[in-house]
Amino acid sequence: MARGTLTACGALLLSLGALAQDTWPFMTLQTANFTPPQLEVKKSGTTDPGYIFIGPRGNQPNGTAALIYDDDGNLVYQGPTEVAANFKVQKLFNQDVITFWAGDMMELGFGYGTAHILDNTYDEIYTVTLPGNFISPDGVVRDSYIDLHESHVTTRNTMLVTAYNITQFDLTSIGGNIDDYMLDGMFYEIDIATNEIVYSWSALEHIQDIPLEQSKQGLADDYGTQEKPWDAYHINSVELMGEGYIISLRHYWSGYYIHNNGTVMWRLSGEKGVGDFEIDDGAIFSWQHDIRVYNQTNEGMVIDLFNNANTPTETVAPTTGLSLAVDLVNRKVTTLRTLNDGNDVIHSVSQGSYQLMSEESNHVFMAYGSISKVKEFDANNNAVLTAQFGDENAVASYRGYKCQWKATPLWKPAVVVERKSNAATVHMSWNGATEYDNWAIYTARSPESTDHTFIASVKRTGFETAADVNNLRSPYFQIVARKGNVPLSSIVIPVV
């Protein structure tokens, strides 16, 4: 492949910069100093239960955080203001936890950071890191080099992560130079409890099975330096499978089965006549993300993936979600499902995810990566929910999920009182709490007083609830978050 045959798209809009004037509305809160985007939700059918998990980032700092909304568009939780990816609920030691990646996102389309694991009080119980002698474009030494693309918790309580390492390599076979620089696509399995690496794999160590000449990503004229290395592979997902792992290499339009001994066992390509499987017309895919495996046996399995079908330099076809039946005996692939909202055709040039929410309901949740939308599809492949969180092509979320989640935060509720003579407006919120449904307001003579007078009970309304209180005679309020009449947390504040 000659240098410059394809325009490089390594950045993949992961660092969007000032692509467009952001006109999307953001929330203004009295009880918190963050300004998350308003979630615009449209429903056209019955949805599965769960909360929407996204990690937006765009051309301005507002809303850059791990965010949870309910499927009516109400904010439930905002994490620290930082670039976050892969924010979702996973099982660890048979308990529900939330996990996310946070760190530095490179303009080249990958990142260096840390994977965080929080319990249902939002206490960080594990922090997964990947130290090592990695080379980065900016030359900065970091404590952890986990890439943003994957942080998948396995059934053996390990975490699968991706990593990108800049490597000097002879690229003359594709029209480059003998001393050019490229990115090695790597993955690791890390024991979560000890943070010890239990497995590692490098694509460059298996170049005979994954030749550079087969990459769909051309080596553009201005790539091949340490600052702008060539990204031949673009590894973006890893999952346990059989006696090894399945990985997604976006720039090869393929999933690869990697044996525990490191050997490449087979390649499933989205291009006809390529790889080890015969695919039907519906199973064609390109520039994909998020390959996942279900119902695996010795004879076959189901593979789901997010089919971008586009790049930042070329619009080819609508982005779809694909579910494929893989026949391992006859090496054939047939299409089970193709998910595409005909009333809202999307071309996602980068990022994205496909989540089978439940094998009982067969609902699927898809996030469209570079396009600031998520959709839920029912068992008949109808879009029953669309949610948007920013202007198109101005805001992205690497992945997005819909997960069931119950949490009671370790911190107290937040309260702001606006005093108006002998009356006041009380603003109340409890960031991250899912289990309360109403607020009780009491007056108190002092912070230590146990002699409180009940004033009012108000229904929870979205993230922040406001209540008007009249005839104030005491200098303090006690604010109680409750489920029914059961108190969950309370705070005493002065009436100023």
C-alpha positions in Angstrom: 0.0 0.0 0.0 1.7 3.2 -1.1 2.2 6.2 1.2 -0.7 8.6 0.9 -3.2 6.3 -0.8 -5.7 6.9 1.9 -6.0 10.1 4.0 -5.2 9.2 7.6 -8.1 9.1 10.0 -6.3 8.1 13.1 -7.8 11.0 15.1 -11.3 9.5 14.7 -12.8 12.6 16.1 -11.8 11.4 19.6 -10.4 14.9 20.2 -13.0 16.9 18.5 -11.6 20.4 19.0 -13.7 23.3 17.8 -15.5 21.6 15.0 -18.7 23.6 15.4 -20.3 26.3 17.4 -22.0 24.5 20.3 -25.6 25.6 20.6 -26.9 22.7 22.7 -28.7 23.6 26.0 -27.0 22.8 29.3 -28.5 22.5 32.7 -28.0 25.2 35.3 -28.2 23.9 38.8 -28.4 25.7 42.2 -27.0 22.8 44.2 -24.0 21.8 42.0 -21.4 23.6 40.1 -21.5 21.5 37.0 -23.4 22.1 33.8 -24.3 18.8 32.1 -26.1 18.8 28.7 -29.8 18.5 28.6 -30.8 15.1 27.3 -33.4 15.3 24.6 -35.4 12.1 24.7 -37.9 10.8 22.2 -39.8 7.5 22.8 -41.9 5.6 20.3 -42.4 2.3 22.1 -41.9 0.3 25.3 -38.3 0.5 26.6 -36.4 -1.8 28.9 -35.7 -0.5 32.5 -32.3 1.1 33.1 -30.3 4.3 33.2 -28.4 5.9 30.3 -24.6 6.0 30.8 -22.5 8.3 28.6 -19.2 10.2 28.7 -19.6 13.3 26.5 -16.8 15.6 25.4 -16.8 18.2 22.7 -15.7 21.7 21.8 -16.2 23.3 25.2 -15.8 22.0 28.8 -19.4 21.8 29.9 -20.6 18.3 30.4 -17.2 16.6 30.0 -17.7 13.9 32.7 -19.2 10.5 33.3 -23.0 11.1 33.3 -26.0 9.0 34.2 -29.6 10.0 33.1 -32.9 8.2 33.4 -34.6 7.5 30.2 -36.9 10.5 30.6 -33.9 12.7 30.3 -33.4 13.6 34.0 -29.8 13.8 35.2 -29.0 11.2 38.0 -25.3 11.5 38.4 -22.3 13.5 37.3 -18.8 12.4 38.1 -15.7 14.6 38.2 -15.0 17.0 35.3 -12.7 14.9 33.2 -12.6 13.0 29.9 -14.3 9.6 30.6 -15.0 6.5 28.4 -16.5 3.1 28.8 -18.8 4.3 31.6 -21.1 1.4 32.6 -22.3 -1.2 35.1 -20.3 -4.4 35.3 -20.2 -7.5 37.6 -17.2 -7.8 39.9 -17.1 -10.6 42.5 -20.8 -11.0 41.8 -21.6 -7.5 42.7 -22.8 -4.6 40.5 -20.1 -1.9 40.2 -19.6 1.0 37.8 -16.5 1.3 35.8 -15.0 4.0 33.6 -11.7 5.0 32.0 -10.3 8.5 32.6 -7.2 10.1 31.3 -5.4 11.9 28.5 -7.0 11.6 25.1 -4.5 12.0 22.2 -5.4 13.7 19.0 -4.3 10.6 17.2 -7.3 8.6 18.4 -6.2 6.7 21.6 -5.4 7.6 25.2 -3.4 7.0 28.3 -5.2 6.7 31.6 -6.6 4.6 34.4 -9.7 2.4 34.9 -11.8 3.2 37.9 -14.2 0.9 39.7 -16.8 2.3 42.1 -19.3 0.5 44.4 -22.9 1.4 44.9 -22.0 4.3 47.2 -19.6 5.7 44.6 -16.6 4.8 46.7 -13.7 3.9 44.5 -12.9 0.3 45.6 -10.3 -0.6 42.9 -8.1 1.4 40.6 -6.6 -0.5 37.6 -3.3 0.9 36.2 -0.9 -0.2 33.5 2.7 1.1 34.2 5.5 0.3 31.9 8.0 1.6 29.4 5.6 2.9 26.8 6.5 5.6 24.3 3.9 8.4 23.8 3.6 11.0 21.0 4.3 13.9 23.5 7.1 12.0 25.3 5.4 12.5 28.7 6.0 9.7 31.2 2.7 8.6 32.8 1.8 6.4 35.8 -0.7 4.4 33.7 -1.0 3.6 30.0 -4.4 2.0 29.7 -6.0 3.1 26.5 -9.5 4.4 26.4 -11.0 1.8 24.1 -11.4 -1.1 26.4 -11.9 -1.7 30.2 -13.9 -4.9 30.2 -14.4 -6.9 33.5 -14.3 -10.6 32.9 -16.0 -13.5 34.7 -12.7 -14.3 36.3 -12.6 -10.9 38.0 -9.9 -9.6 35.7 -10.0 -6.6 33.4 -9.2 -6.6 29.7 -7.6 -3.4 28.6 -6.1 -2.1 25.3 -2.8 -0.2 24.9 -1.0 1.7 22.2 2.8 1.8 22.1 4.8 3.9 19.6 7.3 1.6 18.0 10.0 2.3 15.4 9.5 -0.1 12.5 10.5 -0.7 8.9 7.5 0.4 6.8 9.2 0.2 3.4 6.7 -2.6 2.4 3.9 -0.1 2.4 5.7 2.8 0.9 7.3 4.1 4.1 10.8 4.4 5.5 13.0 1.9 7.3 13.0 4.1 10.4 9.3 5.2 10.5 7.2 5.0 13.7 3.9 3.2 14.1 1.5 2.1 16.8 1.6 -1.4 18.2 -1.9 -2.6 19.0 -1.7 -4.4 22.4 -4.1 -5.8 25.0 -3.6 -6.9 28.6 -5.5 -8.9 31.1 -5.0 -7.5 34.6 -6.0 -9.1 37.9 -8.2 -6.4 39.5 -7.6 -7.3 43.1 -3.8 -7.2 42.8 -3.3 -5.1 39.7 -0.9 -7.8 38.3 -0.7 -8.4 34.6 -1.8 -12.0 33.9 -1.6 -11.9 30.1 -0.3 -9.6 27.4 -0.4 -9.7 23.6 1.1 -7.5 20.8 -0.1 -7.3 17.2 3.4 -6.5 16.0 4.7 -9.8 17.4 2.3 -11.6 15.1 2.9 -9.7 11.9 3.1 -12.9 9.9 -0.6 -13.5 10.7 -1.7 -9.8 10.5 0.4 -8.3 7.7 0.7 -4.6 7.5 -0.1 -4.7 3.8 -3.6 -5.8 4.7 -4.4 -2.7 6.8 -7.1 -0.4 5.3 -5.5 2.6 6.9 -3.2 4.2 4.4 0.1 5.7 5.4 -0.3 9.4 4.7 2.6 11.6 3.8 2.8 13.4 7.1 2.6 10.2 9.3 5.4 7.9 10.4 7.0 10.1 13.1 6.9 9.7 16.9 4.6 12.7 17.1 2.3 11.2 14.4 2.9 7.5 14.2 1.0 5.3 11.7 -2.0 3.4 13.2 -2.1 0.1 11.2 -4.4 -1.8 13.6 -6.5 0.4 15.8 -7.5 -2.2 18.4 -10.8 -1.2 20.0 -12.3 -4.1 21.9 -11.2 -7.3 23.7 -13.3 -10.1 25.1 -12.7 -13.6 26.5 -13.6 -16.4 24.1 -13.1 -20.1 24.4 -9.4 -20.8 24.8 -8.4 -17.2 24.3 -9.7 -13.8 23.3 -11.5 -12.1 20.4 -10.2 -8.6 19.4 -11.5 -6.0 17.1 -9.0 -4.3 14.7 -10.9 -1.4 13.1 -8.3 -0.8 10.4 -8.5 -4.4 9.2 -12.3 -4.5 9.2 -12.0 -7.7 11.2 -12.3 -9.6 14.4 -9.4 -12.0 15.3 -9.5 -15.0 17.6 -6.3 -15.0 19.6 -5.4 -18.3 21.4 -4.0 -18.2 24.9 -0.6 -19.0 23.5 -0.8 -15.9 21.3 -1.5 -17.6 18.0 -4.0 -16.1 15.6 -6.5 -18.9 15.2 -8.8 -17.2 12.6 -10.0 -14.0 11.1 -13.6 -12.9 10.6 -13.5 -10.1 8.1 -16.4 -7.8 7.1 -15.1 -7.9 3.5 -16.2 -10.7 1.2 -13.5 -13.1 0.1 -11.2 -12.0 2.9 -10.4 -14.0 6.1 -11.5 -17.4 7.1 -15.3 -17.2 6.8 -17.8 -17.0 4.0 -20.1 -14.1 4.9 -23.6 -13.4 3.5 -24.5 -10.0 2.0 -25.9 -8.7 5.3 -22.7 -9.5 7.2 -20.6 -7.0 5.3 -19.0 -4.4 7.8 -16.2 -1.9 7.9 -14.4 0.3 10.4 -16.2 -1.5 13.2 -16.2 -1.2 17.0 -17.3 -3.3 20.0 -17.2 -6.9 18.9 -19.0 -9.1 21.6 -19.6 -12.8 21.8 -22.7 -14.7 23.0 -23.9 -18.3 23.2 -20.5 -19.8 22.3 -20.2 -23.6 21.7 -17.6 -25.7 19.9 -19.8 -25.4 16.8 -20.5 -21.8 16.7 -21.5 -18.5 18.4 -23.3 -15.2 18.0 -21.1 -12.1 17.4 -22.5 -8.6 17.8 -20.8 -5.5 16.6 -21.1 -1.8 15.8 -20.7 -1.3 12.1 -19.5 2.3 11.5 -19.2 1.8 7.7 -17.7 5.3 7.5 -14.5 7.2 8.2 -13.9 11.0 8.8 -12.8 11.2 5.1 -15.4 9.0 3.5 -19.2 8.5 3.9 -20.1 5.1 2.5 -23.3 3.7 4.1 -25.6 4.0 7.1 -24.1 3.0 10.4 -25.7 -0.2 11.6 -25.7 -2.7 14.5 -25.1 -6.2 13.4 -25.8 -9.6 15.1 -24.1 -12.5 13.2 -24.4 -16.3 13.5 -20.9 -17.7 13.2 -20.7 -21.4 12.0 -17.3 -22.6 13.1 -17.7 -26.0 11.5 -18.6 -24.8 8.0 -16.9 -21.4 8.4 -19.9 -19.5 7.4 -21.5 -16.3 8.8 -25.2 -15.4 8.4 -26.9 -12.2 9.5 -29.4 -12.5 12.4 -30.2 -8.8 12.9 -29.4 -5.4 11.2 -30.3 -2.4 13.4 -30.8 0.9 11.6 -33.5 3.6 12.3 -34.8 4.3 8.8 -36.4 7.5 10.1 -33.1 8.8 11.4 -30.2 7.5 9.3 -26.8 8.0 11.0 -23.3 8.0 9.6 -20.9 7.6 12.5 -17.4 8.0 11.4 -15.8 6.8 14.6 -16.4 5.2 18.0 -19.7 3.6 19.0 -21.1 0.5 20.8 -23.7 -2.3 20.6 -25.2 -3.5 23.8 -27.5 -6.5 24.1 -29.5 -5.3 27.1 -31.2 -8.6 27.8 -31.4 -12.0 26.1 -35.0 -12.2 27.4 -36.3 -9.0 25.8 -33.7 -8.9 23.0 -33.6 -5.1 23.3 -30.4 -3.5 22.0 -28.9 -0.2 23.1 -26.6 1.5 20.6 -24.4 4.6 21.0 -23.3 6.3 17.9 -19.8 7.6 19.0 -19.0 10.7 16.9 -22.7 11.4 16.6 -24.2 12.6 19.9 -27.1 10.1 20.0 -28.0 6.8 21.6 -30.9 4.6 20.5 -32.7 1.6 22.0 -34.2 -1.0 19.6 -36.8 -3.6 20.5 -36.9 -7.3 19.6 -38.5 -6.4 16.2 -35.6 -4.0 15.4 -37.7 -0.9 15.9 -36.1 2.2 17.5 -38.2 2.8 20.6 -35.9 5.5 22.2 -33.6 8.1 20.8 -31.7 10.4 23.1 -29.4 13.3 22.0 -26.9 15.1 24.2 -25.2 17.6 21.9 -25.0 19.1 18.5 -24.2 16.6 15.8 -20.5 16.5 14.9 -19.7 18.7 17.8 -20.0 16.4 20.8 -19.1 12.7 21.1 -19.3 9.8 23.6 -16.9 7.0 22.8 -19.5 4.4 24.0 -22.9 4.5 25.7 -24.9 2.0 27.7 -28.3 1.5 29.3 -27.9 -0.3 32.6 -29.9 -1.1 35.7 -28.3 0.5 38.7 -29.1 1.1 42.4 -27.0 3.5 44.4 -27.0 5.3 47.7 -24.1 7.8 47.7 -21.7 8.0 50.6 -22.0 11.8 50.6 -24.9 13.9 52.0 -27.5 15.6 49.8 -26.8 19.2 48.6 -29.1 22.0 49.6 -29.2 25.7 48.7 -31.7 28.0 50.4 -32.8 31.3 48.9 -34.2 33.4 51.8 -36.9 35.9 51.1 -37.9 37.7 54.4 -39.9 35.1 56.4 -40.1 32.7 53.4 -37.5 30.7 51.4 -37.1 28.5 48.4 -35.2 25.3 49.1 -33.2 23.6 46.3 -32.3 20.0 47.0 -30.4 17.3 45.1 -28.4 14.1 45.9 -26.0 13.4 43.2 -26.0 9.8 42.1 -28.9 8.6 44.4 -31.4 6.3 42.7 -33.5 5.1 45.6 -35.2 8.1 47.1 -38.5 9.5 45.8 -39.3 12.5 48.1 -37.9 15.1 50.4 -39.0 16.0 53.9 -38.3 19.5 55.2 -38.1 20.3 59.0 -37.1 23.3 60.9 -34.6 23.0 63.8 -33.3 25.3 66.5 -29.7 24.2 66.2 -27.5 21.7 64.2 -27.5 19.4 67.3 -31.2 19.7 68.1 -33.4 16.7 68.0 -36.6 18.7 68.4 -37.4 19.2 64.7 -40.7 20.5 63.3 -42.1 19.0 60.1 -42.8 21.6 57.5 -43.4 19.9 54.2 -42.9 16.9 52.0 -42.3 17.3 48.3 -42.0 14.8 45.5 -38.6 14.3 43.9 -38.6 16.1 40.5 -35.6 15.2 38.3 -32.1 15.9 39.6 -32.9 19.0 41.6 -36.1 19.7 43.5 -37.3 23.1 44.6 -39.8 23.8 47.4 -41.2 27.1 48.8 -41.4 27.4 52.6 -43.2 30.2 54.5 -43.4 31.5 58.0 -39.8 30.8 59.0 -39.2 31.0 62.7 -36.2 28.7 63.2 -32.6 29.3 62.2 -32.0 25.9 60.7 -33.5 23.4 58.2 -33.2 19.6 58.3 -33.5 18.2 54.8 -34.2 14.5 54.5 -34.1 12.3 51.4 -36.7 9.5 51.8 -38.2 6.5 50.0 -41.8 6.7 51.1 -41.5 7.5 54.8 -38.1 5.8 55.2 -35.2 8.3 55.7 -32.1 7.6 53.6 -29.9 10.6 54.3 -30.3 14.0 55.9 -28.4 17.3 56.3 -28.9 20.3 58.6 -28.2 23.7 57.2 -28.6 27.3 58.4 -31.4 29.5 57.1 -29.4 32.5 56.0 
